[in-house]
Amino acid sequence: MGPPFIEGESAYFLSINRNRKSITLNLKNEKAREIAYKLTELSDVAKENFTPGFSKRLGLDYEALKRVNPKIIYCSISGFGQDRPYRDWPSYDIAIQTMGGFVSITGEPNRPPVRIGVAVPDMISGMHVVMSILPALRARERTGMGQWIDISRLDSTVSVMTYIAGYYFTIGENPRPAGSSHPTIVPYQGFKCKDGTYLIVAIGNDTHWELMCNAAEAVHLLRDLKFTHNADRVENGSELIPKLERIFSSKPREGWFSLLTEVGVPYGPVYAMSEIFTDPHVLHRGMLLEMRHPKAGKARLIGNPMKFSETPVQIKTPPPWLGERTAEVLKNLLGYSDDDILKLRLEVCPHAC
Protein backbone atom coordinates (compact mmCIF):
# COMPACT_ATOMS: atom_id res chain seq x y z
CA MET A 1 0.00 0.00 0.00
CA GLY A 2 1.06 3.58 -0.62
CA PRO A 3 2.39 6.34 1.63
CA PRO A 4 2.50 7.74 4.22
CA PHE A 5 4.62 5.20 6.07
CA ILE A 6 5.57 4.83 9.73
CA GLU A 7 8.97 3.12 9.95
CA GLY A 8 8.22 1.39 6.66
CA GLU A 9 4.68 0.34 7.63
CA SER A 10 1.78 1.71 5.58
CA ALA A 11 -0.56 3.98 7.54
CA TYR A 12 -3.43 2.66 5.38
CA PHE A 13 -2.61 -0.95 6.27
CA LEU A 14 -2.25 -0.10 9.96
CA SER A 15 -5.66 1.58 9.96
CA ILE A 16 -7.64 -1.51 8.97
CA ASN A 17 -5.83 -4.65 10.10
CA ARG A 18 -5.58 -4.86 13.90
CA ASN A 19 -6.53 -8.16 15.60
CA ARG A 20 -5.49 -10.13 12.51
CA LYS A 21 -2.90 -12.79 11.82
CA SER A 22 -1.10 -12.35 8.51
CA ILE A 23 0.23 -15.36 6.65
CA THR A 24 1.51 -15.48 3.09
CA LEU A 25 1.08 -18.33 0.62
CA ASN A 26 2.08 -18.58 -3.02
CA LEU A 27 -1.25 -20.05 -4.08
CA LYS A 28 0.07 -21.02 -7.51
CA ASN A 29 2.15 -23.64 -5.71
CA GLU A 30 0.55 -27.04 -5.02
CA LYS A 31 1.98 -27.27 -1.49
CA ALA A 32 0.57 -23.84 -0.68
CA ARG A 33 -2.86 -24.96 -1.88
CA GLU A 34 -2.58 -27.98 0.40
CA ILE A 35 -2.09 -25.59 3.31
CA ALA A 36 -5.16 -23.62 2.19
CA TYR A 37 -7.19 -26.86 2.07
CA LYS A 38 -6.05 -27.80 5.58
CA LEU A 39 -7.09 -24.39 6.86
CA THR A 40 -10.45 -24.87 5.12
CA GLU A 41 -11.02 -28.10 7.03
CA LEU A 42 -10.70 -26.14 10.28
CA SER A 43 -12.71 -23.11 9.19
CA ASP A 44 -16.31 -21.98 9.26
CA VAL A 45 -15.89 -19.20 6.68
CA ALA A 46 -13.67 -18.51 3.68
CA LYS A 47 -13.67 -15.10 2.01
CA GLU A 48 -11.96 -14.07 -1.22
CA ASN A 49 -11.83 -10.90 -3.29
CA PHE A 50 -10.03 -12.07 -6.42
CA THR A 51 -11.18 -11.09 -9.89
CA PRO A 52 -14.13 -13.41 -10.69
CA GLY A 53 -12.88 -16.70 -12.08
CA PHE A 54 -9.36 -16.39 -10.66
CA SER A 55 -10.02 -18.49 -7.55
CA LYS A 56 -11.28 -21.29 -9.81
CA ARG A 57 -8.03 -21.17 -11.81
CA LEU A 58 -6.16 -21.53 -8.51
CA GLY A 59 -8.31 -24.47 -7.44
CA LEU A 60 -9.66 -22.46 -4.50
CA ASP A 61 -13.21 -21.69 -5.66
CA TYR A 62 -16.33 -22.63 -3.73
CA GLU A 63 -16.71 -26.04 -5.37
CA ALA A 64 -13.10 -26.95 -4.57
CA LEU A 65 -13.33 -25.89 -0.92
CA LYS A 66 -16.78 -27.45 -0.58
CA ARG A 67 -15.22 -30.83 -1.41
CA VAL A 68 -12.78 -30.30 1.45
CA ASN A 69 -15.38 -28.95 3.89
CA PRO A 70 -19.05 -29.31 2.81
CA LYS A 71 -20.11 -26.93 5.61
CA ILE A 72 -17.90 -24.04 4.54
CA ILE A 73 -19.51 -20.61 4.13
CA TYR A 74 -17.68 -19.17 1.14
CA CYS A 75 -18.01 -15.45 0.41
CA SER A 76 -16.80 -13.80 -2.78
CA ILE A 77 -16.57 -10.02 -2.94
CA SER A 78 -15.92 -8.26 -6.24
CA GLY A 79 -16.71 -5.09 -8.12
CA PHE A 80 -19.63 -6.34 -10.20
CA GLY A 81 -20.44 -9.83 -8.97
CA GLN A 82 -19.80 -13.32 -10.27
CA ASP A 83 -21.94 -13.17 -13.42
CA ARG A 84 -21.98 -11.07 -16.57
CA PRO A 85 -22.32 -8.67 -18.33
CA TYR A 86 -19.88 -6.60 -16.20
CA ARG A 87 -18.27 -9.45 -14.26
CA ASP A 88 -14.81 -9.00 -15.81
CA TRP A 89 -14.61 -5.21 -15.64
CA PRO A 90 -11.83 -3.80 -13.44
CA SER A 91 -13.33 -2.03 -10.45
CA TYR A 92 -11.80 0.78 -8.46
CA ASP A 93 -13.66 2.64 -5.75
CA ILE A 94 -14.21 5.77 -7.83
CA ALA A 95 -15.74 3.76 -10.68
CA ILE A 96 -18.15 2.06 -8.29
CA GLN A 97 -19.06 5.42 -6.74
CA THR A 98 -19.84 6.84 -10.17
CA MET A 99 -21.85 3.87 -11.45
CA GLY A 100 -23.65 3.38 -8.13
CA GLY A 101 -24.94 6.95 -8.03
CA PHE A 102 -22.87 8.56 -5.28
CA VAL A 103 -20.99 10.96 -7.55
CA SER A 104 -24.11 12.17 -9.34
CA ILE A 105 -25.55 13.57 -6.09
CA THR A 106 -22.34 14.68 -4.35
CA GLY A 107 -20.77 18.14 -4.48
CA GLU A 108 -22.07 21.61 -5.21
CA PRO A 109 -24.62 22.38 -7.97
CA ASN A 110 -23.18 23.17 -11.40
CA ARG A 111 -19.69 22.01 -10.43
CA PRO A 112 -17.59 19.07 -11.75
CA PRO A 113 -18.24 15.58 -10.30
CA VAL A 114 -17.01 14.96 -6.75
CA ARG A 115 -16.36 11.56 -5.19
CA ILE A 116 -17.02 10.85 -1.52
CA GLY A 117 -13.72 11.28 0.33
CA VAL A 118 -13.46 7.73 1.71
CA ALA A 119 -14.01 4.39 -0.02
CA VAL A 120 -17.64 4.07 1.01
CA PRO A 121 -18.50 1.27 -1.47
CA ASP A 122 -15.72 -0.83 0.06
CA MET A 123 -17.02 -0.17 3.57
CA ILE A 124 -20.66 -0.85 2.69
CA SER A 125 -19.88 -4.07 0.83
CA GLY A 126 -17.70 -5.19 3.75
CA MET A 127 -20.69 -4.71 6.05
CA HIS A 128 -22.85 -6.66 3.63
CA VAL A 129 -20.26 -9.46 3.74
CA VAL A 130 -20.65 -9.70 7.51
CA MET A 131 -24.44 -9.33 7.37
CA SER A 132 -24.57 -12.17 4.82
CA ILE A 133 -22.20 -14.53 6.61
CA LEU A 134 -24.06 -14.34 9.93
CA PRO A 135 -27.44 -15.60 8.65
CA ALA A 136 -25.63 -18.17 6.50
CA LEU A 137 -24.07 -19.55 9.67
CA ARG A 138 -27.48 -19.64 11.38
CA ALA A 139 -28.95 -21.40 8.34
CA ARG A 140 -26.16 -23.96 8.53
CA GLU A 141 -27.14 -24.71 12.15
CA ARG A 142 -30.54 -25.82 10.84
CA THR A 143 -29.56 -27.51 7.58
CA GLY A 144 -25.96 -28.59 8.08
CA MET A 145 -25.16 -27.07 4.68
CA GLY A 146 -22.67 -24.42 3.71
CA GLN A 147 -23.23 -22.03 0.80
CA TRP A 148 -21.65 -19.50 -1.55
CA ILE A 149 -22.31 -15.79 -1.02
CA ASP A 150 -21.80 -13.38 -3.93
CA ILE A 151 -21.29 -9.74 -2.88
CA SER A 152 -20.94 -7.04 -5.53
CA ARG A 153 -19.62 -3.61 -4.54
CA LEU A 154 -21.85 -2.07 -7.21
CA ASP A 155 -24.90 -3.87 -5.79
CA SER A 156 -24.00 -2.67 -2.31
CA THR A 157 -23.67 0.92 -3.49
CA VAL A 158 -26.95 0.88 -5.41
CA SER A 159 -28.71 -0.62 -2.38
CA VAL A 160 -28.08 2.46 -0.22
CA MET A 161 -29.58 4.92 -2.71
CA THR A 162 -32.88 4.38 -0.78
CA TYR A 163 -34.87 7.65 -0.75
CA ILE A 164 -32.77 9.14 -3.57
CA ALA A 165 -33.90 6.28 -5.81
CA GLY A 166 -37.41 6.70 -4.37
CA TYR A 167 -37.55 10.30 -5.61
CA TYR A 168 -36.51 9.16 -9.07
CA PHE A 169 -39.05 6.31 -9.11
CA THR A 170 -41.78 8.73 -8.04
CA ILE A 171 -41.21 11.80 -10.21
CA GLY A 172 -38.95 10.43 -12.94
CA GLU A 173 -36.30 13.12 -12.53
CA ASN A 174 -32.62 12.59 -11.75
CA PRO A 175 -31.65 14.05 -8.36
CA ARG A 176 -28.86 16.61 -8.66
CA PRO A 177 -25.95 17.55 -6.41
CA ALA A 178 -27.08 19.88 -3.64
CA GLY A 179 -23.95 20.41 -1.55
CA SER A 180 -24.82 19.86 2.10
CA SER A 181 -28.49 20.79 1.61
CA HIS A 182 -31.50 18.49 1.49
CA PRO A 183 -34.06 18.36 -1.32
CA THR A 184 -37.13 18.26 0.95
CA ILE A 185 -36.00 19.89 4.22
CA VAL A 186 -34.97 23.55 4.57
CA PRO A 187 -32.78 24.63 6.22
CA TYR A 188 -30.74 21.44 6.37
CA GLN A 189 -27.20 22.36 5.34
CA GLY A 190 -23.91 23.99 6.23
CA PHE A 191 -23.42 27.66 7.03
CA LYS A 192 -20.13 29.53 7.28
CA CYS A 193 -19.52 31.15 10.66
CA LYS A 194 -17.66 34.33 11.53
CA ASP A 195 -14.39 32.47 12.24
CA GLY A 196 -14.40 30.77 8.82
CA THR A 197 -15.52 27.37 10.13
CA TYR A 198 -18.75 25.67 9.09
CA LEU A 199 -21.78 24.57 11.06
CA ILE A 200 -24.46 22.18 9.81
CA VAL A 201 -28.00 23.02 10.92
CA ALA A 202 -30.74 20.40 10.53
CA ILE A 203 -34.22 21.89 10.99
CA GLY A 204 -36.31 18.76 10.72
CA ASN A 205 -39.66 20.29 11.71
CA ASP A 206 -41.43 23.60 12.36
CA THR A 207 -40.75 23.44 16.10
CA HIS A 208 -37.01 23.37 15.41
CA TRP A 209 -37.50 26.29 13.04
CA GLU A 210 -39.14 28.36 15.76
CA LEU A 211 -36.49 27.45 18.32
CA MET A 212 -33.66 28.31 15.93
CA CYS A 213 -35.11 31.67 14.95
CA ASN A 214 -35.61 32.63 18.59
CA ALA A 215 -32.08 31.53 19.53
CA ALA A 216 -30.64 33.45 16.57
CA GLU A 217 -32.69 36.54 17.38
CA ALA A 218 -34.31 36.25 13.96
CA VAL A 219 -37.96 36.55 15.01
CA HIS A 220 -38.64 38.51 11.82
CA LEU A 221 -38.24 35.24 9.88
CA LEU A 222 -40.97 33.66 12.00
CA ARG A 223 -43.37 36.42 11.03
CA ASP A 224 -42.71 35.93 7.32
CA LEU A 225 -45.44 33.66 5.94
CA LYS A 226 -43.13 32.49 3.15
CA PHE A 227 -41.14 30.53 5.76
CA THR A 228 -43.82 29.36 8.19
CA HIS A 229 -43.86 25.65 7.32
CA ASN A 230 -41.22 23.37 5.86
CA ALA A 231 -43.03 23.16 2.52
CA ASP A 232 -42.95 26.98 2.40
CA ARG A 233 -39.25 27.03 3.21
CA VAL A 234 -38.50 24.48 0.51
CA GLU A 235 -40.45 26.50 -2.05
CA ASN A 236 -38.77 29.76 -1.02
CA GLY A 237 -35.36 28.38 -0.15
CA SER A 238 -33.51 30.60 -2.63
CA GLU A 239 -34.75 33.62 -0.70
CA LEU A 240 -34.33 32.16 2.79
CA ILE A 241 -30.82 30.70 2.59
CA PRO A 242 -28.98 34.01 1.93
CA LYS A 243 -30.75 35.50 4.97
CA LEU A 244 -29.58 32.61 7.13
CA GLU A 245 -26.06 32.85 5.73
CA ARG A 246 -25.84 36.43 6.95
CA ILE A 247 -27.17 35.45 10.38
CA PHE A 248 -24.74 32.56 10.91
CA SER A 249 -21.78 34.61 9.68
CA SER A 250 -22.36 37.03 12.59
CA LYS A 251 -20.92 34.69 15.26
CA PRO A 252 -18.03 32.21 15.50
CA ARG A 253 -18.93 28.53 15.51
CA GLU A 254 -18.39 28.09 19.24
CA GLY A 255 -20.88 30.89 19.91
CA TRP A 256 -23.58 29.01 18.03
CA PHE A 257 -22.89 25.79 19.94
CA SER A 258 -24.12 27.11 23.26
CA LEU A 259 -27.14 28.88 21.78
CA LEU A 260 -28.37 25.93 19.74
CA THR A 261 -27.56 23.33 22.40
CA GLU A 262 -29.52 25.26 25.02
CA VAL A 263 -32.73 25.24 22.98
CA GLY A 264 -32.31 21.73 21.51
CA VAL A 265 -31.81 22.58 17.83
CA PRO A 266 -30.06 19.79 15.88
CA TYR A 267 -26.67 20.92 14.57
CA GLY A 268 -23.18 19.62 13.95
CA PRO A 269 -19.79 21.22 13.49
CA VAL A 270 -17.90 20.30 10.30
CA TYR A 271 -14.94 18.63 11.99
CA ALA A 272 -11.46 18.17 10.59
CA MET A 273 -9.61 14.99 11.62
CA SER A 274 -7.73 16.91 14.32
CA GLU A 275 -11.05 17.98 15.83
CA ILE A 276 -12.61 14.53 15.70
CA PHE A 277 -9.81 12.90 17.64
CA THR A 278 -9.63 15.60 20.31
CA ASP A 279 -13.39 15.81 20.84
CA PRO A 280 -14.18 14.86 24.46
CA HIS A 281 -17.18 12.70 23.53
CA VAL A 282 -15.27 10.79 20.84
CA LEU A 283 -12.49 10.13 23.36
CA HIS A 284 -14.98 9.14 26.07
CA ARG A 285 -16.51 6.59 23.70
CA GLY A 286 -13.12 4.96 23.13
CA MET A 287 -12.92 5.82 19.45
CA LEU A 288 -9.21 6.62 19.62
CA LEU A 289 -6.79 3.81 20.49
CA GLU A 290 -3.07 3.77 20.97
CA MET A 291 -1.15 0.51 20.50
CA ARG A 292 2.49 -0.46 20.44
CA HIS A 293 3.51 -1.82 17.06
CA PRO A 294 6.78 -3.80 16.90
CA LYS A 295 7.95 -1.86 13.84
CA ALA A 296 5.99 1.38 13.74
CA GLY A 297 6.19 2.11 17.47
CA LYS A 298 3.19 3.92 18.92
CA ALA A 299 0.30 3.63 16.48
CA ARG A 300 -2.95 5.55 16.81
CA LEU A 301 -5.98 3.66 15.53
CA ILE A 302 -9.75 4.14 15.35
CA GLY A 303 -11.69 2.38 18.10
CA ASN A 304 -14.50 -0.12 17.61
CA PRO A 305 -18.03 1.35 17.45
CA MET A 306 -19.74 -1.81 18.77
CA LYS A 307 -20.29 -1.71 22.53
CA PHE A 308 -21.40 -5.00 24.12
CA SER A 309 -22.65 -5.17 27.70
CA GLU A 310 -21.38 -8.70 28.44
CA THR A 311 -18.66 -9.40 25.87
CA PRO A 312 -16.81 -6.13 25.23
CA VAL A 313 -14.66 -5.94 22.13
CA GLN A 314 -10.99 -6.62 22.83
CA ILE A 315 -8.26 -5.25 20.60
CA LYS A 316 -5.56 -7.74 21.51
CA THR A 317 -2.96 -7.39 18.78
CA PRO A 318 -1.71 -4.51 16.63
CA PRO A 319 -1.89 -4.72 12.83
CA PRO A 320 0.57 -7.40 11.66
CA TRP A 321 3.24 -7.01 9.06
CA LEU A 322 3.03 -9.10 5.91
CA GLY A 323 3.45 -12.78 6.69
CA GLU A 324 4.16 -12.16 10.37
CA ARG A 325 2.22 -15.17 11.67
CA THR A 326 2.86 -17.70 8.89
CA ALA A 327 5.16 -19.94 10.91
CA GLU A 328 2.94 -19.70 14.00
CA VAL A 329 -0.19 -20.75 12.10
CA LEU A 330 1.53 -23.60 10.27
CA LYS A 331 3.06 -24.94 13.48
CA ASN A 332 0.35 -24.39 16.08
CA LEU A 333 -2.77 -24.77 13.98
CA LEU A 334 -1.75 -27.26 11.29
CA GLY A 335 1.02 -29.20 13.05
CA TYR A 336 3.92 -28.49 10.69
CA SER A 337 7.38 -29.00 12.18
CA ASP A 338 10.11 -26.36 12.23
CA ASP A 339 11.95 -28.31 9.50
CA ASP A 340 8.79 -28.46 7.37
CA ILE A 341 8.31 -24.71 7.70
CA LEU A 342 11.94 -24.02 6.82
CA LYS A 343 11.60 -26.07 3.63
CA LEU A 344 8.36 -24.34 2.69
CA ARG A 345 9.49 -20.81 3.45
CA LEU A 346 11.06 -19.64 0.19
CA GLU A 347 8.93 -21.49 -2.35
CA VAL A 348 5.53 -21.65 -0.70
CA CYS A 349 5.42 -18.92 1.95
CA PRO A 350 7.01 -15.68 0.68
CA HIS A 351 7.52 -13.00 3.36
CA ALA A 352 6.96 -15.65 6.07
CA CYS A 353 8.29 -14.88 9.55
C-alpha atoms as one frame of an Amber mdcrd trajectory, in Angstrom:
protein
   0.000   0.000   0.000   1.064   3.584  -0.623   2.394   6.335   1.626   2.500
   7.739   4.221   4.617   5.198   6.071   5.575   4.832   9.728   8.971   3.116
   9.953   8.217   1.394   6.660   4.680   0.343   7.629   1.784   1.710   5.582
  -0.563   3.982   7.537  -3.428   2.663   5.378  -2.609  -0.951   6.273  -2.249
  -0.100   9.959  -5.662   1.582   9.961  -7.640  -1.509   8.965  -5.826  -4.652
  10.105  -5.582  -4.858  13.902  -6.529  -8.161  15.602  -5.491 -10.133  12.508
  -2.901 -12.794  11.821  -1.104 -12.345   8.515   0.228 -15.363   6.653   1.515
 -15.478   3.093   1.076 -18.330   0.624   2.079 -18.578  -3.023  -1.247 -20.047
  -4.083   0.066 -21.023  -7.514   2.147 -23.642  -5.711   0.553 -27.035  -5.019
   1.976 -27.273  -1.493   0.567 -23.841  -0.683  -2.857 -24.957  -1.877  -2.578
 -27.982   0.399  -2.088 -25.591   3.311  -5.156 -23.618   2.195  -7.193 -26.856
   2.073  -6.051 -27.802   5.580  -7.087 -24.387   6.860 -10.451 -24.873   5.117
 -11.019 -28.104   7.028 -10.705 -26.141  10.285 -12.710 -23.113   9.186 -16.314
 -21.982   9.257 -15.895 -19.203   6.676 -13.671 -18.509   3.678 -13.674 -15.096
   2.013 -11.959 -14.065  -1.220 -11.827 -10.905  -3.286 -10.032 -12.067  -6.416
 -11.185 -11.085  -9.886 -14.135 -13.411 -10.687 -12.878 -16.697 -12.077  -9.359
 -16.395 -10.658 -10.016 -18.494  -7.550 -11.275 -21.289  -9.811  -8.032 -21.168
 -11.806  -6.157 -21.525  -8.508  -8.310 -24.467  -7.439  -9.659 -22.457  -4.504
 -13.206 -21.692  -5.664 -16.327 -22.631  -3.734 -16.713 -26.042  -5.368 -13.102
 -26.946  -4.568 -13.328 -25.886  -0.921 -16.784 -27.453  -0.581 -15.220 -30.826
  -1.409 -12.777 -30.296   1.454 -15.384 -28.950   3.894 -19.047 -29.306   2.811
 -20.113 -26.932   5.611 -17.900 -24.044   4.539 -19.510 -20.612   4.133 -17.683
 -19.170   1.136 -18.009 -15.455   0.411 -16.801 -13.797  -2.785 -16.571 -10.020
  -2.942 -15.919  -8.257  -6.239 -16.712  -5.093  -8.119 -19.627  -6.335 -10.202
 -20.442  -9.830  -8.970 -19.802 -13.321 -10.270 -21.935 -13.175 -13.418 -21.976
 -11.073 -16.572 -22.322  -8.667 -18.326 -19.881  -6.600 -16.199 -18.267  -9.449
 -14.264 -14.810  -8.998 -15.809 -14.607  -5.208 -15.637 -11.828  -3.804 -13.445
 -13.331  -2.031 -10.447 -11.799   0.781  -8.461 -13.661   2.637  -5.753 -14.207
   5.767  -7.827 -15.738   3.758 -10.684 -18.155   2.059  -8.291 -19.062   5.417
  -6.736 -19.836   6.843 -10.168 -21.846   3.867 -11.446 -23.652   3.382  -8.132
 -24.944   6.947  -8.033 -22.873   8.559  -5.280 -20.991  10.959  -7.550 -24.114
  12.173  -9.340 -25.548  13.571  -6.092 -22.340  14.681  -4.352 -20.769  18.142
  -4.476 -22.075  21.611  -5.211 -24.619  22.384  -7.969 -23.176  23.168 -11.402
 -19.691  22.010 -10.432 -17.588  19.068 -11.752 -18.236  15.582 -10.301 -17.007
  14.955  -6.755 -16.356  11.559  -5.186 -17.017  10.852  -1.517 -13.718  11.280
   0.326 -13.464   7.729   1.715 -14.008   4.394  -0.022 -17.644   4.070   1.013
 -18.497   1.269  -1.469 -15.719  -0.829   0.058 -17.018  -0.171   3.565 -20.660
  -0.855   2.688 -19.878  -4.066   0.826 -17.696  -5.191   3.749 -20.686  -4.711
   6.048 -22.850  -6.659   3.629 -20.262  -9.456   3.736 -20.655  -9.703   7.511
 -24.440  -9.326   7.374 -24.571 -12.170   4.821 -22.203 -14.529   6.613 -24.056
 -14.339   9.934 -27.439 -15.596   8.652 -25.634 -18.173   6.503 -24.069 -19.553
   9.674 -27.481 -19.636  11.378 -28.955 -21.405   8.345 -26.161 -23.964   8.529
 -27.138 -24.708  12.146 -30.544 -25.816  10.838 -29.558 -27.511   7.580 -25.957
 -28.591   8.080 -25.160 -27.073   4.684 -22.674 -24.416   3.710 -23.226 -22.026
   0.803 -21.651 -19.502  -1.546 -22.309 -15.794  -1.017 -21.796 -13.385  -3.933
 -21.294  -9.741  -2.879 -20.937  -7.037  -5.527 -19.624  -3.615  -4.537 -21.851
  -2.071  -7.211 -24.901  -3.869  -5.789 -23.996  -2.671  -2.312 -23.670   0.921
  -3.489 -26.950   0.884  -5.415 -28.708  -0.619  -2.382 -28.076   2.462  -0.221
 -29.582   4.916  -2.711 -32.879   4.376  -0.780 -34.866   7.645  -0.754 -32.769
   9.139  -3.570 -33.904   6.285  -5.813 -37.413   6.696  -4.368 -37.552  10.298
  -5.610 -36.512   9.157  -9.067 -39.055   6.314  -9.111 -41.783   8.735  -8.040
 -41.205  11.800 -10.208 -38.948  10.433 -12.944 -36.298  13.116 -12.530 -32.617
  12.589 -11.752 -31.650  14.054  -8.356 -28.864  16.606  -8.660 -25.952  17.553
  -6.408 -27.084  19.875  -3.639 -23.955  20.405  -1.552 -24.825  19.858   2.097
 -28.488  20.791   1.605 -31.500  18.489   1.495 -34.060  18.356  -1.323 -37.128
  18.261   0.953 -35.997  19.894   4.223 -34.974  23.553   4.572 -32.776  24.630
   6.223 -30.737  21.436   6.371 -27.202  22.358   5.343 -23.908  23.991   6.228
 -23.417  27.664   7.029 -20.132  29.533   7.277 -19.523  31.152  10.661 -17.660
  34.332  11.528 -14.390  32.475  12.240 -14.396  30.767   8.820 -15.524  27.372
  10.134 -18.753  25.673   9.089 -21.783  24.567  11.057 -24.457  22.176   9.807
 -28.000  23.021  10.916 -30.741  20.405  10.529 -34.225  21.892  10.993 -36.315
  18.756  10.716 -39.658  20.286  11.711 -41.434  23.595  12.364 -40.747  23.441
  16.097 -37.015  23.367  15.406 -37.500  26.293  13.043 -39.141  28.358  15.761
 -36.486  27.454  18.317 -33.664  28.309  15.929 -35.114  31.669  14.945 -35.609
  32.632  18.592 -32.078  31.533  19.533 -30.639  33.454  16.570 -32.687  36.544
  17.376 -34.314  36.248  13.963 -37.958  36.548  15.006 -38.640  38.506  11.820
 -38.238  35.244   9.885 -40.973  33.660  11.998 -43.371  36.420  11.034 -42.708
  35.933   7.316 -45.444  33.664   5.936 -43.129  32.489   3.146 -41.142  30.529
   5.758 -43.819  29.360   8.191 -43.856  25.653   7.323 -41.220  23.366   5.859
 -43.032  23.161   2.519 -42.947  26.980   2.399 -39.253  27.035   3.214 -38.505
  24.476   0.508 -40.453  26.502  -2.050 -38.766  29.764  -1.023 -35.365  28.382
  -0.148 -33.508  30.600  -2.628 -34.749  33.615  -0.699 -34.330  32.157   2.787
 -30.816  30.705   2.593 -28.983  34.010   1.932 -30.746  35.495   4.969 -29.584
  32.605   7.128 -26.061  32.845   5.727 -25.839  36.431   6.953 -27.171  35.448
  10.378 -24.738  32.559  10.913 -21.783  34.605   9.684 -22.356  37.031  12.586
 -20.917  34.693  15.261 -18.032  32.206  15.498 -18.933  28.528  15.507 -18.389
  28.090  19.240 -20.880  30.886  19.910 -23.584  29.012  18.029 -22.886  25.787
  19.938 -24.117  27.112  23.260 -27.137  28.883  21.784 -28.374  25.927  19.741
 -27.561  23.329  22.401 -29.521  25.255  25.016 -32.731  25.241  22.984 -32.311
  21.727  21.507 -31.813  22.578  17.833 -30.062  19.790  15.876 -26.669  20.916
  14.573 -23.184  19.616  13.954 -19.786  21.217  13.487 -17.902  20.301  10.304
 -14.942  18.627  11.991 -11.463  18.166  10.591  -9.615  14.991  11.622  -7.730
  16.910  14.317 -11.046  17.985  15.826 -12.611  14.529  15.703  -9.805  12.903
  17.644  -9.625  15.596  20.314 -13.387  15.814  20.844 -14.178  14.858  24.463
 -17.176  12.704  23.532 -15.266  10.789  20.840 -12.494  10.132  23.360 -14.977
   9.145  26.065 -16.510   6.587  23.701 -13.116   4.964  23.130 -12.915   5.819
  19.446  -9.208   6.622  19.616  -6.795   3.810  20.485  -3.067   3.771  20.966
  -1.149   0.514  20.496   2.491  -0.464  20.444   3.513  -1.821  17.058   6.779
  -3.796  16.899   7.950  -1.864  13.844   5.994   1.385  13.745   6.185   2.114
  17.471   3.189   3.915  18.924   0.297   3.632  16.479  -2.953   5.551  16.811
  -5.983   3.659  15.530  -9.746   4.136  15.347 -11.691   2.377  18.102 -14.499
  -0.125  17.605 -18.032   1.350  17.455 -19.736  -1.810  18.774 -20.292  -1.705
  22.525 -21.400  -5.001  24.119 -22.649  -5.171  27.704 -21.379  -8.698  28.444
 -18.659  -9.395  25.874 -16.813  -6.134  25.233 -14.665  -5.942  22.126 -10.995
  -6.623  22.833  -8.261  -5.251  20.602  -5.556  -7.742  21.514  -2.960  -7.386
  18.779  -1.706  -4.512  16.627  -1.889  -4.722  12.834   0.568  -7.403  11.659
   3.242  -7.008   9.057   3.031  -9.103   5.907   3.450 -12.778   6.688   4.163
 -12.160  10.373   2.223 -15.168  11.666   2.860 -17.699   8.887   5.164 -19.938
  10.912   2.938 -19.700  14.003  -0.191 -20.750  12.097   1.534 -23.599  10.270
   3.056 -24.939  13.477   0.355 -24.392  16.084  -2.772 -24.767  13.980  -1.754
 -27.256  11.293   1.022 -29.201  13.055   3.916 -28.487  10.687   7.379 -29.004
  12.182  10.106 -26.362  12.225  11.950 -28.310   9.503   8.785 -28.463   7.371
   8.314 -24.708   7.701  11.941 -24.017   6.823  11.597 -26.066   3.634   8.357
 -24.338   2.685   9.487 -20.807   3.449  11.060 -19.644   0.194   8.934 -21.492
  -2.351   5.529 -21.651  -0.701   5.415 -18.921   1.946   7.005 -15.677   0.684
   7.516 -12.998   3.365   6.963 -15.650   6.069   8.292 -14.881   9.548
